Amino acid sequence: MAQAVYHYIKNYSNFGKIGIAYEAICNVIKETLKDVKNISVMKVNCETKEETFIVNIAIKVDYGVNVNQVTGVIQEKVETALVNMCEIGNPKINVRVDGIVVK
């Protein structure tokens, strides 16, 4: 069984420090993106580098969708969710389009 890796938040609500498992944060992100239309979330990965929280999201989009617009919506929704649910401020959110789905 793999060991959980945590992102630590200092001064959590002025009560000290808290650790949130990357897997739990990825699940929050996946749930947040369920209502975004015309995409399929393929993979979500989180990491912390030099005190910057980084989210990497791989998606597939439906043919004919404006990629710039949908990736902007994804970044906005993920940032809002991370700030509101996990108190992770100013995350770096990377969205990679892995494919186009033709129906």
N, C-alpha and C positions, 0 to 999 in steps of 0.2 A: 504494500500500500504506500502510495506516495505521501511525502510529508507536505503539509499545507505551508504555503508561503504567504506572509502577511504584509499589508501596507499599514504602517503605523501613523496615526494622526496625533500630533502633539497638541496639548491644550484643548482636548475634546470638550466642548461646552464648559470650559473652565474647570473641569474636574480631573484633569490629568491626561493620560495617554491611552489610546485604544488601538487595537490591531484588528483589521478586517481582512479575511482571507481573500486572495485574488480570485479564487473560484466563486466566492459569494458576490464579489463585485461584478464579475463577468455575467453571473446569473441576473443581477439587477439590470445590466445593460441589455441582455437578451430580452428580458421582459419588457423593457422600455421600448424596444424596437419592434415588438410584435404588431403594433398598430400602424406602422409605416407601410403604406401601400406600394406595390410594384417592386418590392425587394425581397430577397431571401438572404438571411444572415447565415454565412457559411462558418465563420470562426471569429471568436473574440479572444484577445490575449491582453493581459495587463502586466505592467512592470513599473518599477520605480528606478529612475536613474538620476543621481545627483539632486535628490529632493524634488524631482519633477515626476508627476504621475502620468504615465503614457498608456494610452489605449489604442490597440490595433484591431480594426474591424475589417473583415473580408466579407464582401457581399456579392450577390448576383442581382442584376437589375433586369426588368422586363424591357423588351425591345420598344423603342420609341420614347423612353423616359428621359427627361433632362437630367443628366448625371450630376451636373453642378448643383442643381436645385435640390435633388434628393440627398446628396452627400452633405449639403449645408443643413438640411433638416435633421439628418442623423447626428451631426456634430452638436447642433443646438439641443436636441432632446437628451443626448448622452451627458452633455455638460450640466444641464439642469438637474437631471437625475442624480448625478454624482454629488453635486453641491447640496441638494435637498436631502438625499437619503444617507449619504456617507460622509458629508462635510469635507469632501475633497475639493479644494479650490484650485482654479486655474489648471485643469488637466490639459494635456496635449492629446488630441484625438485624431488619429490617422484612419482614413477610410480608403480601402483598396477595392476596386471593382475587379472581381475575378472572372466575370463572364456576363454574357447577355443571354437572357432566356427568350426564345422566339416561340410564340404560342400559335 
